Amino acid sequence: MNVRIPRLLLTMFLMSWSWTAAARVTVEVVSDGQPVQLHGAVVSFQPMDTERAPRRESHSVSMEQINRQFRPFILPVPVNTPVLFPNLDETAHHVYSFSKIRRFELPLYKGELPDPITFANPGVVPLGCNIHDWMIGYIVVVDSPYFMQIDGDRGTIETIPPGRYEVQVWHPALDGRESLRELVEITANHTKFRFDLEFPLLSVGQPPPPVQRFDERLDY
Amino acid sequence: MFTRIALLSLVVLCQVAWAQSETSGFSIRGVTDVGYANTSGAKSWLRGGSGKLRFDEDDNDELQLLDIGIAIDYAFDLQSKFTVVGHRYDGDFALTEAFWEYRPLNDGAWRGRYRVGAFHPSFSLENTGPLWTSPYTVKSSAINTWFGEEMRIIGAEGKWTWIRDPHNKSKHRFSLFGALYAYNDPMGAMISWRGWSVHDRQIGLNGTFSIRDLPILQIIDHSPDFEPFMEIDDRPGFYVGSEWTLERRFRLQLVHYDNLTDHTLRQAGQYGWRTRFSQIAFHWRMGNGYEVLGQFLAGNTLMAKDGLDNDFEAAYVMLVKSWGRHRLAVRWDVFRVVNQSLILYDDNFEEYGDEDYDYDDDDYEYNYENYDYNDELGNSQTVSYSYLFGDSWKLSLEATRIWSRQDSRMHFGQNPRLAEKQVLASVRYYF
C-alpha cells in the first residue's frame, strides 16, 4: 500500500502532463523481420486509461465512387461519423453492405447525394455494388479518435497523449487468423511499435475496373 | 438510299431526344451498321439460293444498311427493368427480344438474376455486345448465327452465382442457370434443310424466312415460310447450364438444351422438331490484349414420326488481339450435319431407308430425286480487323471464306461442294 500511493500519484502526474505533451507514434508491420507493404491498413489506438475517449466533433466523411471504383479503398471513421456516398461517375451505382455492423443498400443515381450513413459500433463494413460486381471497398469503424492509416510499410500518428492503449491493425489482406492487437504503453520515449505477421498476406487488393469498350457489354 | 439516310437521321434524332440515363424511367440505346460486302460463291439462302452468307453477288455494288437496332429500357429501379429490342435488317423489322429482368440484392455470397419474356439465352460467350452483336467480328460464328436465327428463350430464366468469400471478392465464382420456355418447337429446321450459316442477322419473334425449294417441302406439305418461334405440342422445353469463372480471366461453361418437342406433331404447315444439344464453351483472357474463345456444340434433331433424324456438330476457336483502339480477331469454324436416317420418301412420306446409301463414296451414283439429303460438312475462316473511333464509332474490315459440301445441292443440279468468299467493310455507330 505504501508503495502504491506514490505510483498512483506518479501516474496521475504523468497523465496530467501527458495531455499537454502529446507523443508521435509510428507503427510498422514486418514479416520475418522484413517490412511488409500494407498500404491503407487502419491502425486504431483504443485508450485504456480513461472510461471513454474524448469525442471529436463528428463532421462527415466521404466514400466516393469514381471510375467504377470506391475511393478510398479503405476508409477509417470514428463511430457515429456521418459517411456520405457521393457518386462521381456518369453511371448509377447500387452500393450495399451485409456487414454485421450495419446492413444497408443505397441506390446512387448520377448527381444525387442521399443522406449519410452512420455506424454506431466499431468493426469492418465491406462495401459492394450490385451493378459493378468487381467494386469493393471497406469502411473501418473505430471507437477512438486516435487512428491512422499505414502508408507503404509504416504509419505515423502525429499527436496522441501518452498512456495505455490497445493498438489494432486491420487490412483485408491480413489472414483471418492473424491478430494484430496489442496492449501498449505510449510514453514520450516509447513511440515505435512493430507487429510481426504470423501468416502470409493474402493477395487481396482493389481490383481495377475492366476496360470498358462501347462494343462490349459487361456481364456482371 | 434516301430511306436509309432518313432512317439513320431518325436514329440520331432519337438519341438526342432520349438522353440516355440510368435513373428510373426510359432510356434508349442501339446500333446502326452500314457497309459494303463483296461476295462470291452462290446465291444467298435469303434469296432461295445455296449460299450461306447474308449477301451475294447481286449486293456487291450496293451500300448495305446492315442493321438498325434499337433497345428501349424501362428501369423501375436499379434492380429491375423491362427491355424491348428491335432490328431492321434488309427492310424487314424484327422484334428480337422483350423481357423483364430482375437482379435483386441477395446476401452477398450469392446473387440471382431472373428474366421473364423473350430473350437470347445466357450462354453465348461470343455475342456479348449491345443488342446481341459480337464485339469481335461483324458476322457471328456458325453456332451463334444459328442461335440468333432459331433459338430464343420465350419463358423464364434464372441464373444464380455463388461467390465463395464475398468480402474479399474471391477469385472463383460458380454459376448455375437454366430456363423453361415455350414457342421454340420448329427449331432445327434451318440447320437441317439450309445447313449452317455465318452472318449477323437475327430472326425476330414475329419472323419467318423462306429457304430453297427442296423437294421434301412439297412432299410433306411444309409451308414455304419457316416460323421458328411456334408452340406446337403445348409442352415446355428447358436448358440448364453451369459456369465457372476465375476473376475476369477465365470462363468455362457447360450447357444442355432440349426443347422436348413432340416431333410427331405438325401445325399450320410447320413441324415439331425435337432438338437437343450439349455445349462446352470457354473464354480465356490471357493478358496483353490476347483472348481465346471457343465453343463446341453437338446435338441431334428429329422431325416427324420415323422421319428425319440428324446429328449436328459445330465448333469454333477464335483468337483475339486488342491493342489500344485496334482489334484483330481470327476465327475458325467447323460444322456438320449427319443424316442418321436418310428419308426415301414416297407420296405418303412414310418409307425411308439408307441401306444402299454411302454418302462418303464419291463414285456412288445418287438417285437423289427421292431422298432428302441433309448431310453437310464445312468450315469457315474469318479475319476481322476493327478500329474504334470517338466514343461510339467502329470500323470493321472482315474477310471470310466458307467451304461446304452439302448433298442437297444436287437437287438443284449444283455441285455439292461450294467455296464462298466475302470481304466486308462496315461502319457501326453505337448509341
Chai-1 contact restraints between the chains, C-beta under 6 A:
chainA,res_idxA,chainB,res_idxB,connection_type,confidence,min_distance_angstrom,max_distance_angstrom,comment,restraint_id
A,T91,B,E22,contact,1.0,0.0,6.0,A-B,restraint_1
A,A92,B,E22,contact,1.0,0.0,6.0,A-B,restraint_2
A,A92,B,L78,contact,1.0,0.0,6.0,A-B,restraint_3
A,H94,B,L78,contact,1.0,0.0,6.0,A-B,restraint_4
A,Y96,B,L105,contact,1.0,0.0,6.0,A-B,restraint_5
A,F98,B,D107,contact,1.0,0.0,6.0,A-B,restraint_6
A,F98,B,G108,contact,1.0,0.0,6.0,A-B,restraint_7
A,E105,B,L105,contact,1.0,0.0,6.0,A-B,restraint_8
A,P107,B,L78,contact,1.0,0.0,6.0,A-B,restraint_9
A,Y109,B,T23,contact,1.0,0.0,6.0,A-B,restraint_10
A,P126,B,H167,contact,1.0,0.0,6.0,A-B,restraint_11
A,N130,B,L105,contact,1.0,0.0,6.0,A-B,restraint_12
A,I136,B,K169,contact,1.0,0.0,6.0,A-B,restraint_13
A,P172,B,N168,contact,1.0,0.0,6.0,A-B,restraint_14
A,V204,B,N168,contact,1.0,0.0,6.0,A-B,restraint_15
A,P210,B,R248,contact,1.0,0.0,6.0,A-B,restraint_16
A,F214,B,S392,contact,1.0,0.0,6.0,A-B,restraint_17
A,F214,B,Y430,contact,1.0,0.0,6.0,A-B,restraint_18
A,D215,B,G129,contact,1.0,0.0,6.0,A-B,restraint_19
A,D215,B,P135,contact,1.0,0.0,6.0,A-B,restraint_20
A,D215,B,K394,contact,1.0,0.0,6.0,A-B,restraint_21
A,E216,B,T128,contact,1.0,0.0,6.0,A-B,restraint_22
A,E216,B,G129,contact,1.0,0.0,6.0,A-B,restraint_23
A,E216,B,P135,contact,1.0,0.0,6.0,A-B,restraint_24
A,R217,B,P130,contact,1.0,0.0,6.0,A-B,restraint_25
